[in-house]
Amino acid sequence: MRIRSYRALRPVPSKASTIASLPYDVVSTAEARALAEGNPLSMLRVVRADLEFPDGTDPYSEPVYARAKGNFDRLVSEGHLEREAAPSLYAYRQQMGTHSQTGVVALCHVDDYDAGLIKKHEKTRRDKEDDRTKLTGLLAANPGPVFLTYRDEASIDALVARASADTPLFDFTAPDGISHTVWRIDAPESVVSAFAPVPVVYIADGHHRAASAARVGRERRAANPAHRGDEDYNWFLTVLFPASQLCILPYNRLVADLAGRTPAQLLAEMEKLGPVAPAASPSPERPGEVCFFLDGVWRSLALSAPEGADPAARLDVSLLQDQVLAPLLGIDDPRTNKRIDFAGGIRGADYLEKEVRAGRAAIAFSMHPVTVAQLMDIADAGQIMPPKSTWFEPKLRSGLFMHTF
């Protein structure tokens, strides 16, 4: 893998906790507005500038992009963001309860993305990819990183541990209770060299950010008759974590109606698929088990993959889609069907039950989380996971160490 140090545009240390924000794609407009309320420096005002407009505003409209650019430029002109004096890499640790993960903040090359050395496991939606491409090009910056993972390398671990023993550049706890600590790596070339033997890395989260960065790189090359290949637009912002440290939560499902069936009728059809029993817990205890909340009761359903199924088809989310959601509930394409909604596992099973009891869904499905090994197997096979298969926590913050070009 090629990684590179860079001169980051980053908050002055006293403003890091004020500027840093959740990624644009894990909050709604209303949630972003609430999080940014009373905080004119929040990076949400750049990555989700629609929060500053009335409800119903098209988030892809020209005024929204212009506001994002204006807010970004203001952070720079007012001195809230500053440029590093020399190219650096960073160690970035996140602590969520007892879970801790530490990655390397670095630039990766768009050619490695295009060549498949940065492996994908999801498809992107064109409208979202277009949106991030336009914003990235307008800002000439990556305000938020792509979340990458790689198979553990002891030499990298040792270098990161050494850097993490120094005095941190940033150290704060966000309102959601997750702590963020960043150290500058003063000898970045040793880390660059340590990554050279790593054959491939995997996108854990941020497929649209990666795809848009690659598109912007291609667009800049085409528009530059003097293109040399060493320009900053050939690189994009990432954080690379060893696979053993990652925490994947389930991505749960809510369906609006029972496709004309009564709860008893649907239950009878599900019992033909596999054993159905009262659930000991709303969260499945093992792969192949799906819990569902229907008619006021949590039950479990055991599903099995057909003989010879490929890695993607063996995922619980695939089994549920192929055996229940499509044939019984008419959810033909979960990417476009308006009758299905998704809930990241961070919301918990209580949220699913509340949505059904409130009548906003007729049935909820609680999933067992995908493993990192499954993610890598599917990416290595060149396959694509079903939409909304993985929910990584904690989320990387935007605005902490931006790359400009």
Helices and strands as residue ranges (DSSP letters): E 3-4, E 9-11, G 13-15, H 16-19, G 24-26, H 29-36, H 44-47, G 49-52, H 62-77, E 81-83, E 89-96, E 99-109, H 110-114, E 118-119, H 126-139, E 141-142, E 146-150, H 154-163, E 170-173, E 179-185, H 188-195, E 201-205, H 207-223, G 232-234, E 235-242, G 243-245, E 248-249, E 251-255, H 263-271, E 276-278, E 289-294, E 297-302, H 316-320, I 321-325, E 340-344, G 345-347, H 348-357, E 363-366, H 372-380, E 391-392, E 403-404
